Amino acid sequence: MTNLPPLPRQIALDLGHTPKPSLDNFIATGNENLSAILKSLQNSWLQTDHSADPLRVDMRMIHAWGASGSGRTHILQAMYLKGIEQGIDAFFLNQESTPDDWRMAGKKIEDQSNSPAILCVDDIDHLDEFAQGALFRLHNLIKDSPKQSLITTSLLPPANLELREDLRTRLAWGLVFQMHALSDGEKLQALQQAALARGLNLSTEDESTTLTYKELGQGNTYSISWMLRDSSLSLLEYAEILIASPQQSPYFVGILDDGTEFTQGLSDAYPDGLKWVRLLVNNEFVLVASCSGGNKFMNSDRPTRFFNTIILE
């Protein structure tokens, strides 16, 4: 994603094993109604006779909006993966999808209009003109189908989105949910859940401490957390828990000038969203430094410059 300044003795390791997003590992606190609707939709795919009753109206068009880290991408990926698992046509599209991706989804949905299908479109507030037009057409196709569903997400509520007007107004035709981010205590619960999914046990009995700074006007956020170390876990095992590296960008191990070993990489997981993370450990503590911001910030050397100011003694 970015060319980081060279660091001595870096070893690229792809050790992370991130559990697949599902509604089972989505902590639904504050989002119970949305979670219930999505689970009902998944249950409808279990019917052996898909020519039976059409989908309920409240399962056909769903829009969820909320801040980064509220779980928007997580629920879309959960629905997409469950659809594939159940053998129905499932599509996941976003601003990085190509015109051919949009055309393929449109053709499949149009040709199989009476068969179950799920279309998940993430971050629609970032779609270009072509993608907005394609989504408008797909919305109309799915609206007229008795078995297909469209789930979209955005940072802002539909009324505040800068999209073509005909598309923006259509988003309010179905159910609209505001997604709520987790509290600090619920994030600890999510962390423990992620550790258990990797076969590791991370104690959360000892409180962690977090310092967070947010740049006014820019939205870049810097955070430093530290917690008592579980001596049974190595640095790499902590990395498997705390750095959910995208497949194409595995985290790496490096050694600082003072000989301290660290892990660093992009992490993209519910409930925090995309961020840079560096981990440091000593005999007593685990320090987690992270930062996030816009595309320009995330592709700059500023995250590494921030990390290089931190020393764990």
C-alpha positions as CSV (number, residue, x, y, z in Angstrom):
1,M,0.0,0.0,0.0
2,T,2.9,2.3,0.6
3,N,6.7,2.3,0.4
4,L,7.9,2.4,4.0
5,P,11.3,3.8,4.9
6,P,13.8,0.9,5.1
7,L,14.1,-0.8,8.4
8,P,17.0,-3.0,9.4
9,R,16.7,-6.8,9.3
10,Q,13.1,-7.0,8.3
11,I,11.7,-10.5,7.7
12,A,8.3,-10.8,5.9
13,L,6.2,-13.4,7.6
14,D,2.6,-14.3,6.8
15,L,1.7,-15.9,10.1
16,G,-1.6,-14.2,10.7
17,H,-4.7,-16.4,10.5
18,T,-7.7,-14.1,10.5
19,P,-11.0,-15.9,11.1
20,K,-13.5,-15.3,8.3
21,P,-16.1,-12.6,9.0
22,S,-19.5,-14.0,10.2
23,L,-22.5,-12.9,12.1
24,D,-21.4,-15.2,14.9
25,N,-18.2,-13.2,15.5
26,F,-19.9,-9.9,15.1
27,I,-20.6,-8.3,18.5
28,A,-24.1,-6.9,17.9
29,T,-24.3,-4.6,20.9
30,G,-26.2,-1.5,19.7
31,N,-26.9,-3.2,16.3
32,E,-29.3,-5.9,17.5
33,N,-32.1,-5.1,15.0
34,L,-29.8,-5.1,12.0
35,S,-28.2,-8.4,13.2
36,A,-31.6,-10.0,13.6
37,I,-32.7,-9.0,10.0
38,L,-29.4,-10.3,8.5
39,K,-29.7,-13.6,10.4
40,S,-33.3,-14.0,9.1
41,L,-32.1,-13.4,5.6
42,Q,-29.4,-16.1,6.0
43,N,-32.0,-18.5,7.3
44,S,-34.1,-17.9,4.3
45,W,-31.3,-19.3,2.1
46,L,-31.6,-22.7,3.9
47,Q,-35.0,-23.4,2.2
48,T,-34.7,-26.3,-0.1
49,D,-37.6,-25.0,-2.3
50,H,-36.5,-21.5,-3.4
51,S,-39.6,-21.2,-5.5
52,A,-41.7,-20.9,-2.3
53,D,-42.7,-17.7,-0.6
54,P,-40.9,-14.5,-1.7
55,L,-38.5,-12.7,0.7
56,R,-40.0,-10.4,3.3
57,V,-39.9,-6.8,2.2
58,D,-37.6,-5.9,5.1
59,M,-35.0,-8.4,3.7
60,R,-34.9,-7.0,0.2
61,M,-33.2,-3.6,0.5
62,I,-30.9,-2.8,3.5
63,H,-28.6,0.2,4.0
64,A,-26.3,0.5,7.0
65,W,-24.2,3.6,7.8
66,G,-21.8,4.4,10.6
67,A,-18.3,5.5,11.5
68,S,-15.2,3.5,10.7
69,G,-14.9,0.6,13.0
70,S,-18.6,0.1,13.5
71,G,-18.5,-3.2,11.5
72,R,-19.9,-2.1,8.1
73,T,-17.4,-4.1,6.0
74,H,-17.6,-7.0,8.5
75,I,-21.3,-7.6,8.1
76,L,-21.1,-7.3,4.3
77,Q,-18.3,-9.8,4.1
78,A,-20.2,-12.1,6.5
79,M,-23.3,-12.0,4.2
80,Y,-21.2,-12.5,1.1
81,L,-19.3,-15.5,2.4
82,K,-22.5,-17.1,3.9
83,G,-24.2,-16.7,0.5
84,I,-21.3,-18.5,-1.2
85,E,-21.4,-21.2,1.5
86,Q,-25.1,-21.8,0.9
87,G,-24.6,-22.0,-2.9
88,I,-26.5,-18.9,-3.9
89,D,-25.2,-16.1,-6.2
90,A,-23.3,-13.7,-4.0
91,F,-21.4,-10.6,-5.0
92,F,-19.2,-8.1,-3.0
93,L,-18.4,-4.8,-4.7
94,N,-16.8,-1.6,-3.7
95,Q,-14.9,1.4,-5.2
96,E,-12.1,-0.9,-6.2
97,S,-14.3,-3.2,-8.3
98,T,-13.8,-2.9,-12.1
99,P,-16.5,-2.2,-14.7
100,D,-16.4,-5.9,-15.6
101,D,-17.1,-6.8,-12.0
102,W,-20.2,-4.6,-12.0
103,R,-21.3,-5.9,-15.5
104,M,-20.9,-9.6,-14.4
105,A,-23.0,-9.0,-11.3
106,G,-25.7,-7.3,-13.3
107,K,-25.9,-10.0,-15.9
108,K,-26.1,-12.8,-13.3
109,I,-28.8,-11.0,-11.3
110,E,-30.8,-10.2,-14.4
111,D,-30.5,-13.7,-15.9
112,Q,-31.4,-15.4,-12.5
113,S,-34.1,-13.0,-11.3
114,N,-36.2,-15.7,-9.7
115,S,-33.3,-17.3,-7.8
116,P,-31.8,-16.2,-4.5
117,A,-28.9,-13.8,-4.7
118,I,-27.2,-11.3,-2.4
119,L,-25.4,-8.2,-3.6
120,C,-23.2,-6.4,-1.0
121,V,-21.8,-3.0,-1.9
122,D,-19.4,-1.4,0.5
123,D,-18.6,2.3,0.9
124,I,-21.0,3.6,-1.7
125,D,-20.0,7.1,-0.8
126,H,-16.7,6.4,-2.6
127,L,-18.2,5.0,-5.9
128,D,-17.3,6.7,-9.2
129,E,-19.8,7.8,-11.8
130,F,-19.8,4.5,-13.6
131,A,-20.2,2.4,-10.4
132,Q,-23.1,4.7,-9.3
133,G,-24.9,4.1,-12.6
134,A,-24.3,0.4,-12.3
135,L,-25.6,0.3,-8.7
136,F,-28.7,2.3,-9.8
137,R,-29.5,-0.4,-12.4
138,L,-28.8,-3.2,-10.0
139,H,-31.1,-1.6,-7.4
140,N,-33.9,-1.6,-9.9
141,L,-33.3,-5.2,-10.9
142,I,-33.3,-6.4,-7.3
143,K,-36.3,-4.3,-6.4
144,D,-38.4,-6.2,-9.0
145,S,-37.1,-9.7,-7.9
146,P,-38.9,-11.7,-5.3
147,K,-35.7,-13.6,-4.1
148,Q,-32.8,-11.2,-4.3
149,S,-31.3,-8.8,-1.7
150,L,-29.2,-5.7,-1.8
151,I,-27.1,-4.5,1.2
152,T,-25.2,-1.3,1.0
153,T,-23.1,0.7,3.4
154,S,-21.7,4.2,3.8
155,L,-20.0,6.5,6.3
156,L,-22.9,9.0,6.3
157,P,-26.7,8.6,6.3
158,P,-28.3,8.4,2.8
159,A,-29.6,12.0,3.0
160,N,-26.1,13.3,3.4
161,L,-24.4,11.3,0.6
162,E,-23.0,13.1,-2.4
163,L,-24.3,10.7,-5.0
164,R,-26.5,11.0,-8.1
165,E,-29.9,12.0,-6.9
166,D,-31.9,9.1,-8.3
167,L,-29.6,6.6,-6.5
168,R,-29.5,8.5,-3.2
169,T,-33.3,8.6,-2.9
170,R,-33.6,4.9,-3.7
171,L,-31.4,4.0,-0.7
172,A,-34.2,5.1,1.6
173,W,-36.7,2.8,-0.1
174,G,-35.7,-0.1,2.2
175,L,-34.5,-0.4,5.8
176,V,-31.8,2.1,6.9
177,F,-29.8,1.3,10.0
178,Q,-27.2,3.4,11.9
179,M,-24.4,1.2,13.1
180,H,-22.9,1.9,16.5
181,A,-19.3,1.4,17.4
182,L,-18.3,-0.8,20.4
183,S,-17.3,0.6,23.8
184,D,-13.8,0.0,25.1
185,G,-15.1,-2.9,27.2
186,E,-16.8,-4.5,24.1
187,K,-13.6,-4.1,22.1
188,L,-11.8,-6.1,24.8
189,Q,-14.5,-8.8,24.3
190,A,-13.9,-8.7,20.6
191,L,-10.2,-9.0,21.1
192,Q,-10.7,-12.1,23.4
193,Q,-13.0,-13.6,20.8
194,A,-10.4,-13.1,18.0
195,A,-7.8,-14.7,20.2
196,L,-9.9,-17.8,20.9
197,A,-10.7,-18.1,17.2
198,R,-6.9,-18.5,16.7
199,G,-6.7,-21.1,19.4
200,L,-5.0,-18.7,21.8
201,N,-6.1,-17.5,25.2
202,L,-5.6,-13.8,25.9
203,S,-6.5,-12.8,29.4
204,T,-8.5,-9.6,29.7
205,E,-8.7,-9.6,33.5
206,D,-6.0,-6.9,33.7
207,E,-7.1,-3.5,32.5
208,S,-5.3,-2.0,29.6
209,T,-4.5,1.7,29.3
210,T,-5.0,3.7,26.1
211,L,-3.9,7.2,25.0
212,T,-5.5,8.6,21.9
213,Y,-4.8,11.8,19.9
214,K,-6.9,13.0,17.0
215,E,-5.7,15.7,14.7
216,L,-8.3,18.5,14.4
217,G,-9.4,19.2,10.9
218,Q,-7.7,16.1,9.4
219,G,-9.2,13.2,11.3
220,N,-5.9,11.3,11.6
221,T,-5.9,9.3,14.8
222,Y,-2.9,8.1,16.8
223,S,-3.2,5.6,19.6
224,I,-0.9,4.0,22.1
225,S,-2.2,1.1,24.4
226,W,-0.3,-1.0,26.8
227,M,-1.3,-4.0,28.9
228,L,0.3,-6.6,31.1
229,R,1.9,-9.3,29.1
230,D,0.8,-12.9,29.2
231,S,4.2,-14.7,29.4
232,S,2.8,-17.7,27.6
233,L,2.4,-15.7,24.4
234,S,5.3,-14.7,22.1
235,L,5.5,-11.5,20.1
236,L,4.4,-13.4,16.9
237,E,1.4,-14.9,18.8
238,Y,0.4,-11.4,19.9
239,A,0.7,-10.3,16.3
240,E,-1.6,-13.1,15.1
241,I,-4.2,-11.7,17.5
242,L,-3.7,-7.9,17.1
243,I,-2.7,-7.4,13.5
244,A,-5.3,-8.7,11.0
245,S,-3.2,-8.3,7.9
246,P,-4.8,-8.3,4.5
247,Q,-3.7,-11.3,2.5
248,Q,-1.8,-9.1,0.0
249,S,0.0,-7.2,2.7
250,P,1.3,-9.4,5.5
251,Y,2.9,-7.9,8.6
252,F,6.6,-8.0,9.1
253,V,9.1,-8.4,11.9
254,G,11.8,-5.9,12.4
255,I,14.5,-4.9,14.9
256,L,15.0,-1.4,16.2
257,D,18.4,0.2,16.7
258,D,18.4,-0.7,20.4
259,G,17.8,-4.3,19.6
260,T,14.1,-4.4,20.4
261,E,12.1,-6.7,18.1
262,F,8.8,-5.5,16.8
263,T,6.0,-6.5,14.4
264,Q,4.3,-4.0,12.1
265,G,1.7,-4.0,9.4
266,L,-1.7,-3.0,8.1
267,S,-4.6,-4.3,10.1
268,D,-8.1,-4.4,8.7
269,A,-10.7,-6.0,11.0
270,Y,-13.8,-5.3,12.9
271,P,-14.2,-3.3,15.1
272,D,-11.4,-0.9,14.3
273,G,-11.2,-0.8,10.5
274,L,-8.1,-0.2,8.5
275,K,-5.1,1.1,10.4
276,W,-1.3,0.7,10.8
277,V,-0.2,-1.2,13.9
278,R,3.2,-1.7,15.6
279,L,3.7,-4.1,18.5
280,L,6.5,-4.0,21.1
281,V,6.8,-6.4,24.0
282,N,9.1,-6.7,27.0
283,N,9.0,-9.0,30.0
284,E,6.1,-7.1,31.6
285,F,4.1,-5.2,29.0
286,V,2.7,-5.4,25.5
287,L,2.6,-2.0,23.7
288,V,0.3,-1.5,20.8
289,A,0.8,1.6,18.7
290,S,-1.7,2.3,15.9
291,C,-2.8,5.1,13.6
292,S,-5.3,5.6,10.9
293,G,-6.5,8.3,8.5
294,G,-7.3,9.1,4.9
295,N,-5.7,7.6,1.9
296,K,-2.9,10.2,1.7
297,F,-2.0,9.6,5.3
298,M,-2.1,5.8,5.1
299,N,0.1,5.9,2.0
300,S,2.7,8.2,3.6
301,D,5.7,7.6,5.9
302,R,3.9,9.4,8.8
303,P,2.7,6.1,10.5
304,T,6.3,4.8,10.6
305,R,7.6,8.2,11.8
306,F,5.0,8.1,14.6
307,F,6.0,4.6,15.5
308,N,9.7,5.4,15.6
309,T,9.1,8.0,18.4
310,I,7.9,5.2,20.7
311,I,10.2,3.3,23.0
312,L,9.2,0.5,25.4
313,E,11.7,0.4,28.3
